C-alpha cells in the first residue's frame, strides 16, 4: 500500500509539474487535493506542497532561462512584495479551520476565471481609448503581495492569483505572465517552505517524491508552452480552474462535516 501511495505521489507530482510550466500556477492545485485525499491534514498538504513547488519552480525557471524566456527584472519586481507577505499567509494557515481554507481556495479559483475574462473586456475598451489605467508600481506591489499571502496560506506558490493579475493589472501577454509567475514562485515557495518547516508541518519524504515528479513534468511543459496559441492557453487555464474549484468545494464540505 505504501508503494502504491508513492506511485500516486510521483504521478501527481508529474501532473502538477506539467501544469506549473504550462499555466504558471505552481502545481499546488494538484498536490494539495491529492495529499488531502491520501489522508493528510490540509495544513500538512499545504506545507508539503510548498516543498514540492520549490523543486518544480526552480527546475522550470532554469529551463525558461536557458530558452531565453526569463525576465529577471519582472521576477524581482513581483518577487520582493511576494516574499515580504508570505509569512502572513503561513500564520493564518495555522490558525484557520481547514474547511474555511479549502472553501476560500475554491472562491479564489472561480474569481480567477472572471479576472481573465475581465482583461479581455479591458483590452477591447483600450482599443476604443476608454480603458482605465492602473498605476504600474501599485499594480506590481499588489500582484506580488497577493501572491505571497496565497503562497503561505494555500501552499500554491501564488501563481493562481498572480497570472490573472499580471494579465489584468500589468497588461502582460499570457505566456509572459506564466513564465514570470513561475520565477516569482521560486521566491514565494522558498519563503513558505521555510515558514512551514519551522512550524513542523512538512512531510519531507512525500514532498521530495512529489517534487521529483514535478521536476520531470515542468521540463516537458516549459518546452511546449511557447509553441501553443494564446487562446488555447487561456482556455485551458479557465477550464482547469473551473473543474478544480468544484472538487475543492466538495473537499471543504467533507472537512466541515
VOPAGU-2260 file (C-alpha; in pm, 1 decimal, decimal comma):
REM VOPAGU-2260
SITE   aa  ch    i         X         Y         Z
SITE  UNK   A    0       0,0       0,0       0,0
SITE  UNK   A    1     288,2     234,1      80,1
SITE  UNK   A    2     449,7     163,7    -257,3
SITE  UNK   A    3     116,6     230,6    -427,0
SITE  UNK   A    4      91,7     566,4    -249,6
SITE  UNK   A    5     441,4     653,4    -369,9
SITE  UNK   A    6     335,4     583,8    -727,7
SITE  UNK   A    7      33,8     810,1    -679,2
SITE  UNK   A    8     260,7    1084,4    -543,6
SITE  UNK   A    9     501,4    1054,1    -837,5
SITE  UNK   A   10     212,4    1069,1   -1085,9
SITE  UNK   A   11      58,3    1362,9    -902,2
SITE  UNK   A   12     390,5    1543,8    -899,3
SITE  UNK   A   13     435,3    1482,0   -1270,9
SITE  UNK   A   14      91,2    1626,3   -1349,7
SITE  UNK   A   15     148,3    1924,0   -1120,4
SITE  UNK   A   16     480,3    1993,3   -1292,4
SITE  UNK   A   17     316,9    1992,6   -1634,8
SITE  UNK   A   18      52,5    2235,6   -1508,5
SITE  UNK   A   19     313,6    2457,0   -1340,6
SITE  UNK   A   20     511,6    2502,2   -1659,9
SITE  UNK   A   21     205,1    2531,2   -1882,7
SITE  UNK   A   22      -5,1    2765,6   -1665,9
SITE  UNK   A   23     245,8    2918,0   -1421,2
SITE  UNK   A   24      42,7    2827,1   -1112,9
SITE  UNK   A   25     287,8    2626,4    -906,3
SITE  UNK   A   26     118,8    2287,3    -919,9
SITE  UNK   A   27     -25,1    2312,5    -570,5
SITE  UNK   A   28    -376,3    2292,5    -708,7
SITE  UNK   A   29    -297,4    1928,2    -785,3
SITE  UNK   A   30     -70,5    1829,0    -496,9
SITE  UNK   A   31    -282,9    1976,7    -217,7
SITE  UNK   A   32    -608,5    1793,3    -304,8
SITE  UNK   A   33    -404,1    1478,7    -374,1
SITE  UNK   A   34    -240,7    1483,8     -30,8
SITE  UNK   A   35    -575,2    1555,4     137,9
SITE  UNK   A   36    -729,5    1260,0     -49,1
SITE  UNK   A   37    -445,7    1035,9      74,3
SITE  UNK   A   38    -542,7    1120,3     431,7
SITE  UNK   A   39    -312,5    1404,3     530,4
SITE  UNK   A   40    -447,6    1715,9     702,7
SITE  UNK   A   41    -494,8    2033,4     494,4
SITE  UNK   A   42    -209,9    2207,6     679,7
SITE  UNK   A   43      25,0    1912,9     612,9
SITE  UNK   A   44     -86,8    1910,2     249,2
SITE  UNK   A   45     -24,0    2283,3     211,6
SITE  UNK   A   46     317,2    2266,0     379,2
SITE  UNK   A   47     434,3    1956,2     192,3
SITE  UNK   A   48     313,5    2105,0    -133,6
SITE  UNK   A   49     534,7    2409,3     -76,1
SITE  UNK   A   50     844,1    2185,0     -71,4
SITE  UNK   A   51     742,4    2017,2    -398,2
SITE  UNK   A   52     676,7    2358,4    -553,8
SITE  UNK   A   53    1028,7    2476,1    -463,3
SITE  UNK   A   54    1177,9    2189,1    -661,9
SITE  UNK   A   55     938,0    2224,4    -953,9
SITE  UNK   A   56     958,5    2603,8    -988,7
SITE  UNK   A   57    1338,6    2613,6    -975,6
SITE  UNK   A   58    1359,2    2346,8   -1245,0
SITE  UNK   A   59    1104,8    2521,7   -1468,0
SITE  UNK   A   60    1257,4    2867,5   -1424,6
SITE  UNK   A   61    1604,2    2739,3   -1512,5
SITE  UNK   A   62    1460,0    2586,8   -1828,5
SITE  UNK   A   63    1286,0    2914,5   -1920,1
SITE  UNK   A   64    1614,3    3099,1   -1861,7
SITE  UNK   A   65    1803,9    2861,7   -2089,5
SITE  UNK   A   66    1540,3    2915,5   -2360,4
SITE  UNK   A   67    1552,7    3295,4   -2322,6
SITE  UNK   A   68    1206,0    3338,1   -2170,7
SITE  UNK   A   69    1307,8    3454,3   -1822,8
SITE  UNK   A   70    1299,2    3826,7   -1732,1
SITE  UNK   A   71    1486,3    3884,2   -1406,4
SITE  UNK   A   72    1354,3    4239,5   -1365,9
SITE  UNK   A   73     988,2    4132,8   -1385,5
SITE  UNK   A   74    1050,3    3849,6   -1140,7
SITE  UNK   A   75    1225,7    4074,4    -887,1
SITE  UNK   A   76     960,3    4348,6    -902,4
SITE  UNK   A   77     688,2    4096,6    -819,6
SITE  UNK   A   78     900,9    3868,3    -603,7
SITE  UNK   A   79    1003,6    4122,0    -338,3
SITE  UNK   A   80     649,1    4213,1    -221,8
SITE  UNK   A   81     553,4    3846,2    -254,2
SITE  UNK   A   82     840,5    3742,2     -28,0
SITE  UNK   A   83     752,1    4006,4     231,3
SITE  UNK   A   84     389,6    3894,5     260,1
SITE  UNK   A   85     431,0    3515,2     252,1
SITE  UNK   A   86     467,0    3495,6     629,7
SITE  UNK   A   87     119,0    3643,2     670,2
SITE  UNK   A   88     -29,3    3352,2     480,0
SITE  UNK   A   89     169,0    3093,0     677,1
SITE  UNK   A   90      47,4    3244,4    1004,4
SITE  UNK   A   91    -320,7    3227,7     909,5
SITE  UNK   A   92    -285,1    2876,8     764,4
SITE  UNK   A   93    -201,5    2753,2    1114,5
SITE  UNK   A   94    -499,0    2913,2    1292,3
SITE  UNK   A   95    -791,2    2898,8    1045,7
SITE  UNK   A   96   -1011,8    2582,6    1029,9
SITE  UNK   A   97    -934,0    2351,9     733,2
SITE  UNK   A   98   -1280,1    2375,6     574,8
SITE  UNK   A   99   -1253,7    2755,3     562,9
SITE  UNK   A  100    -910,9    2732,1     398,3
SITE  UNK   A  101   -1045,7    2497,5     130,6
SITE  UNK   A  102   -1364,4    2698,0      74,7
SITE  UNK   A  103   -1165,6    3019,1      32,2
SITE  UNK   A  104    -937,1    2836,3    -209,8
SITE  UNK   A  105   -1240,5    2746,8    -422,4
SITE  UNK   A  106   -1360,1    3108,3    -426,3
SITE  UNK   A  107   -1014,3    3221,4    -542,7
SITE  UNK   A  108   -1020,9    2971,9    -830,3
SITE  UNK   A  109   -1359,6    3094,0    -951,8
SITE  UNK   A  110   -1253,2    3458,3    -916,0
SITE  UNK   A  111    -953,1    3394,9   -1139,5
SITE  UNK   A  112   -1179,2    3280,7   -1424,3
SITE  UNK   A  113   -1357,0    3615,1   -1402,9
SITE  UNK   A  114   -1030,4    3812,0   -1386,2
SITE  UNK   A  115    -906,2    3655,8   -1709,0
SITE  UNK   A  116   -1234,5    3740,5   -1882,9
SITE  UNK   A  117   -1225,1    4091,8   -1738,5
SITE  UNK   A  118    -888,1    4153,3   -1901,0
SITE  UNK   A  119   -1038,1    4070,5   -2240,1
SITE  UNK   A  120   -1304,0    4336,5   -2185,6
SITE  UNK   A  121   -1040,3    4592,4   -2085,4
SITE  UNK   A  122    -836,5    4517,8   -2396,3
SITE  UNK   A  123   -1143,1    4587,4   -2611,0
SITE  UNK   A  124   -1204,4    4913,9   -2426,2
SITE  UNK   A  125    -840,6    5007,0   -2471,5
SITE  UNK   A  126    -887,5    4985,6   -2847,6
SITE  UNK   A  127   -1162,5    5244,4   -2804,2
SITE  UNK   A  128    -942,1    5456,9   -2574,2
SITE  UNK   A  129   -1188,3    5413,9   -2287,3
SITE  UNK   A  130    -999,2    5172,6   -2063,2
SITE  UNK   A  131    -889,3    5252,5   -1711,1
SITE  UNK   A  132    -516,9    5280,0   -1648,0
SITE  UNK   A  133    -364,0    5112,9   -1343,5
SITE  UNK   A  134     -66,6    5258,8   -1158,1
SITE  UNK   A  135     229,1    5032,6   -1259,7
SITE  UNK   A  136     406,9    5043,5    -922,0
SITE  UNK   A  137      94,6    4981,2    -716,1
SITE  UNK   A  138     -11,2    4706,9    -956,7
SITE  UNK   A  139     320,6    4524,5    -912,7
SITE  UNK   A  140     314,4    4561,6    -535,5
SITE  UNK   A  141     -47,7    4445,1    -518,9
SITE  UNK   A  142       8,1    4149,9    -751,2
SITE  UNK   A  143     323,4    4034,1    -573,1
SITE  UNK   A  144     178,4    4094,0    -227,3
SITE  UNK   A  145    -136,8    3894,8    -301,9
SITE  UNK   A  146      73,7    3612,1    -445,6
SITE  UNK   A  147     285,8    3598,7    -131,8
SITE  UNK   A  148     -11,0    3578,3     103,0
SITE  UNK   A  149    -167,1    3298,9    -101,5
SITE  UNK   A  150     164,9    3114,0    -119,2
SITE  UNK   A  151     178,5    3085,1     257,6
SITE  UNK   A  152    -193,4    3039,5     310,6
SITE  UNK   A  153    -266,9    2778,4      42,9
SITE  UNK   A  154      79,3    2641,7     -40,4
SITE  UNK   A  155      20,4    2730,7    -405,5
SITE  UNK   A  156     323,5    2940,5    -485,8
SITE  UNK   A  157      84,3    3228,5    -552,6
SITE  UNK   A  158      51,2    3173,9    -926,8
SITE  UNK   A  159    -324,5    3111,3    -919,9
SITE  UNK   A  160    -378,8    3480,3    -850,0
SITE  UNK   A  161     -55,9    3621,2    -994,3
SITE  UNK   A  162    -110,2    3514,9   -1356,7
SITE  UNK   A  163    -461,2    3667,9   -1384,1
SITE  UNK   A  164    -347,9    3986,3   -1204,3
SITE  UNK   A  165     -46,3    4024,0   -1432,2
SITE  UNK   A  166    -280,2    3997,5   -1729,4
SITE  UNK   A  167    -537,1    4232,0   -1573,3
SITE  UNK   A  168    -327,6    4498,4   -1398,7
SITE  UNK   A  169       6,6    4485,9   -1580,2
SITE  UNK   A  170    -132,9    4414,8   -1927,1
SITE  UNK   A  171     111,6    4131,1   -1989,6
SITE  UNK   A  172      77,3    3865,0   -2255,5
SITE  UNK   A  173     -46,6    3539,1   -2103,0
SITE  UNK   A  174     272,5    3347,8   -2184,9
SITE  UNK   A  175     493,2    3621,5   -2036,2
SITE  UNK   A  176     272,3    3624,3   -1725,3
SITE  UNK   A  177     305,7    3246,4   -1689,5
SITE  UNK   A  178     684,3    3247,6   -1730,1
SITE  UNK   A  179     724,0    3539,6   -1488,8
SITE  UNK   A  180     489,6    3375,3   -1239,6
SITE  UNK   A  181     695,8    3058,2   -1233,8
SITE  UNK   A  182    1005,1    3264,1   -1147,9
SITE  UNK   A  183     829,9    3450,8    -866,0
SITE  UNK   A  184     700,2    3118,1    -734,2
SITE  UNK   A  185    1061,6    3020,2    -661,0
SITE  UNK   A  186    1077,5    3308,8    -412,8
SITE  UNK   A  187     734,4    3261,8    -255,8
SITE  UNK   A  188     766,0    2884,8    -231,9
SITE  UNK   A  189    1106,0    2912,0     -60,4
SITE  UNK   A  190     961,8    3157,1     192,1
SITE  UNK   A  191     650,8    2945,2     252,2
SITE  UNK   A  192     856,6    2625,9     278,2
SITE  UNK   A  193    1084,7    2786,4     536,3
SITE  UNK   A  194     789,5    2903,0     745,6
SITE  UNK   A  195     618,6    2564,2     737,0
SITE  UNK   A  196     946,7    2387,5     818,1
SITE  UNK   A  197     984,4    2597,8    1131,8
SITE  UNK   A  198     622,3    2516,4    1221,0
SITE  UNK   A  199     691,5    2142,6    1174,8
SITE  UNK   A  200     418,4    2096,2     914,3
SITE  UNK   A  201     616,1    1947,4     622,7
SITE  UNK   A  202     624,2    1574,4     536,5
SITE  UNK   A  203     966,9    1570,5     372,9
SITE  UNK   A  204     961,6    1225,2     211,9
SITE  UNK   A  205     626,2    1287,2      44,7
SITE  UNK   A  206     734,2    1637,3     -56,3
SITE  UNK   A  207    1053,2    1513,6    -221,8
SITE  UNK   A  208     864,7    1242,1    -411,7
SITE  UNK   A  209     614,3    1498,7    -539,4
SITE  UNK   A  210     899,6    1734,1    -625,8
SITE  UNK   A  211    1084,9    1474,2    -831,9
SITE  UNK   A  212     770,7    1405,5   -1034,0
SITE  UNK   A  213     714,9    1777,5   -1073,4
SITE  UNK   A  214    1070,5    1830,3   -1194,3
SITE  UNK   A  215    1009,5    1595,1   -1486,7
SITE  UNK   A  216     668,5    1740,8   -1568,3
SITE  UNK   A  217     777,3    2104,3   -1570,4
SITE  UNK   A  218    1066,8    2028,0   -1803,6
SITE  UNK   A  219     817,9    1899,9   -2060,3
SITE  UNK   A  220     559,7    2178,9   -2031,6
SITE  UNK   A  221     804,5    2472,5   -2034,9
SITE  UNK   A  222     925,9    2347,0   -2372,0
SITE  UNK   A  223     571,0    2315,5   -2508,8
SITE  UNK   A  224     427,5    2648,9   -2385,0
SITE  UNK   A  225     598,2    2881,6   -2639,6
SITE  UNK   A  226     454,0    2674,1   -2925,2
SITE  UNK   A  227      88,5    2699,2   -2815,1
SITE  UNK   A  228    -157,6    2973,7   -2925,4
SITE  UNK   A  229    -251,0    3224,9   -2652,4
SITE  UNK   A  230    -620,3    3143,5   -2695,5
SITE  UNK   A  231    -552,6    2776,1   -2625,5
SITE  UNK   A  232    -350,7    2850,4   -2311,7
SITE  UNK   A  233    -620,4    3086,3   -2179,9
SITE  UNK   A  234    -897,6    2833,8   -2244,9
SITE  UNK   A  235    -707,8    2550,1   -2076,5
SITE  UNK   A  236    -640,4    2769,5   -1773,8
SITE  UNK   A  237   -1004,1    2871,6   -1729,4
SITE  UNK   A  238   -1142,2    2520,5   -1777,8
SITE  UNK   A  239    -893,3    2375,7   -1532,6
SITE  UNK   A  240    -970,2    2636,6   -1266,7
SITE  UNK   A  241   -1343,1    2573,1   -1301,6
SITE  UNK   A  242   -1315,5    2194,9   -1268,0
SITE  UNK   A  243   -1077,9    2217,3    -975,3
SITE  UNK   A  244   -1297,1    2466,5    -788,3
SITE  UNK   A  245   -1580,3    2210,5    -784,8
SITE  UNK   A  246   -1352,4    1949,2    -630,5
SITE  UNK   A  247   -1216,9    2190,2    -369,8
SITE  UNK   A  248   -1567,1    2295,6    -262,7
SITE  UNK   A  249   -1651,1    1927,4    -216,1
SITE  UNK   A  250   -1342,2    1872,8      -0,1
SITE  UNK   A  251   -1434,4    2179,7     203,7
SITE  UNK   A  252   -1780,4    2032,6     269,8
SITE  UNK   A  253   -1629,1    1696,3     370,8
SITE  UNK   A  254   -1393,5    1869,7     617,9
SITE  UNK   A  255   -1682,2    2072,2     758,4
SITE  UNK   A  256   -1883,5    1759,7     847,3
